[in-house]
């Protein structure tokens, strides 16, 4: 087979994720930025909440890009559940490039039928809460 059918994230899908994530952030009394990228890490949607800090803009984008390109959640835990050593995190960040790889929780891939079609990243709350906020957005996408 020379080609494979692929699903693509739509603007409607992005809006579902962004809106649900923002609602979850408000529920948790958090303020930040949410970023949605396609499977190649290219920006599709972004929202900085009122009073969101400016540096969280770049962190949310890095989390989303990293999750899309690795097709895995961001953080210091590998796919097998083991902790990734600091030297490996640093090496990966330098090899891939700052802004494209990050070891902080809060970025999750968006998958449809086992295929990564994009990713979402949130920054502004503690890292574990960032992940909860992104998960709420992806859960809403999966239910829609």
GIJOMO-V406577 format. One record per backbone hydrogen bond with DSSP energy under -0.5 kcal/mol. NH is the residue of the N-H (numbers start at 1). CO is the residue of the C=O. E is the energy in kcal/mol with one decimal. If there is no record, write none. Layout:
nh co e
NH CO E
NH CO E
This chain:
nh co e
9 117 -0.6
14 10 -2.2
15 11 -2.6
16 12 -2.0
17 13 -1.9
18 14 -2.9
19 15 -2.7
20 16 -2.2
21 17 -2.5
22 18 -2.6
23 19 -2.1
24 20 -2.2
25 21 -2.6
26 22 -2.5
27 23 -2.4
28 24 -2.1
29 26 -1.4
30 25 -3.1
33 123 -2.5
34 47 -2.5
35 121 -2.7
36 45 -3.0
37 119 -2.5
38 42 -2.2
39 117 -0.8
41 38 -2.1
44 36 -3.0
45 36 -1.9
47 34 -2.3
49 32 -2.8
49 47 -0.6
52 49 -2.6
56 53 -0.8
57 54 -1.3
58 54 -0.6
59 55 -1.4
60 56 -2.6
61 57 -1.8
62 58 -2.2
63 59 -2.5
64 60 -2.2
65 61 -2.7
66 62 -2.5
67 63 -2.2
68 64 -2.2
69 65 -2.7
70 66 -2.3
71 67 -1.0
72 67 -0.7
74 107 -2.5
75 102 -0.6
78 82 -3.4
81 78 -2.0
84 76 -3.5
88 85 -0.6
89 85 -2.1
90 86 -2.7
91 87 -2.2
92 88 -2.7
93 89 -2.4
94 90 -2.4
95 91 -2.5
96 92 -2.9
97 93 -2.3
100 97 -2.1
101 97 -0.9
108 120 -2.7
110 118 -3.3
111 109 -0.6
112 115 -2.5
115 112 -2.0
117 110 -3.0
117 115 -0.5
118 110 -1.0
119 37 -1.9
120 108 -2.6
121 35 -2.3
122 106 -2.1
123 33 -1.9
124 125 -0.7
129 126 -1.0
130 126 -2.4
131 127 -2.0
132 128 -1.5
133 129 -2.4
134 130 -2.3
135 131 -2.7
136 132 -2.0
137 133 -1.5
138 134 -2.4
139 135 -2.9
140 136 -2.0
141 137 -2.0
142 138 -2.6
143 139 -1.7
144 140 -1.5
